[in-house]
Amino acid sequence: MTSAQEVEHLHQRPDWDCLACGSPWPCAIARGKLLHEYRAFPSLLRIYLSTQMYEALQDMTAAGEAPQVNLYERFLAWARSSPSSS
């Protein structure tokens, strides 16, 4: 028995767009899920996102393209401004 499965909001390499919605990853839904998953450990979320940002940078520049100028805002700025868990 096969049922349609919802595609998770994960990144697709090498373009780093969301598999589910096609937005630049982390998309709004992925951000919400990550904030929830790491709510007790916000510093670990920033470490994870930093690692993802550098992997994205490597993928984006491997093809000879100039890196995007907004990678910090895309990957980290929103996580720093998030409220801490209660």
C-alpha positions in Angstrom: 0.0 0.0 0.0 1.5 3.3 -1.1 0.4 6.7 0.1 1.6 10.1 -0.9 4.2 11.2 1.6 4.8 14.9 2.5 8.2 15.9 1.4 10.2 17.3 4.3 11.5 20.8 4.1 15.2 19.9 3.7 17.8 21.4 1.5 18.7 20.0 -1.9 22.3 20.2 -2.9 24.0 21.9 -4.7 21.5 24.8 -5.0 20.3 24.7 -1.4 16.7 25.2 -2.2 14.0 23.5 -0.2 12.9 20.0 -1.5 9.3 20.7 -0.5 8.6 24.3 -1.5 11.6 25.4 -3.7 12.4 28.4 -1.5 15.9 29.1 -0.4 16.7 26.8 2.5 16.1 27.1 5.3 12.6 28.2 4.2 10.0 29.5 6.7 8.7 26.1 7.5 12.2 24.6 8.0 13.0 27.6 10.3 10.0 26.9 12.5 10.8 23.2 12.7 14.4 23.9 13.5 13.5 26.5 16.2 11.2 23.9 17.8 13.7 21.0 17.5 16.5 23.0 19.1 14.4 25.1 21.5 16.3 23.9 24.5 19.7 24.3 22.8 19.7 27.5 20.8 23.5 27.6 20.6 23.5 24.1 19.0 21.1 25.4 16.4 23.5 28.2 15.5 26.4 25.7 15.3 24.3 23.4 13.0 23.3 26.4 10.8 26.9 27.7 10.7 28.0 24.3 9.4 25.2 24.2 6.8 26.0 27.8 5.7 29.7 26.8 5.0 28.6 23.7 3.2 26.3 25.8 1.1 29.1 28.2 0.4 31.3 25.4 -0.8 28.6 24.0 -3.0 27.8 27.4 -4.5 31.4 28.4 -5.2 32.4 24.9 -6.5 30.7 25.7 -9.8 32.7 28.9 -10.2 29.8 31.2 -9.2 30.3 34.1 -6.8 28.9 33.4 -3.4 25.6 34.9 -2.4 26.0 38.0 -0.3 23.2 37.2 2.1 24.2 33.8 3.4 24.5 35.1 7.0 21.0 36.5 6.9 19.7 33.4 5.2 21.2 30.9 7.6 21.9 32.6 10.9 20.5 36.0 11.5 17.0 34.7 12.1 18.2 32.1 14.6 20.1 34.7 16.6 17.1 37.0 17.0 14.8 34.1 18.0 13.5 34.2 21.6 15.0 31.8 24.0 13.0 28.8 25.2 10.8 29.2 28.2 
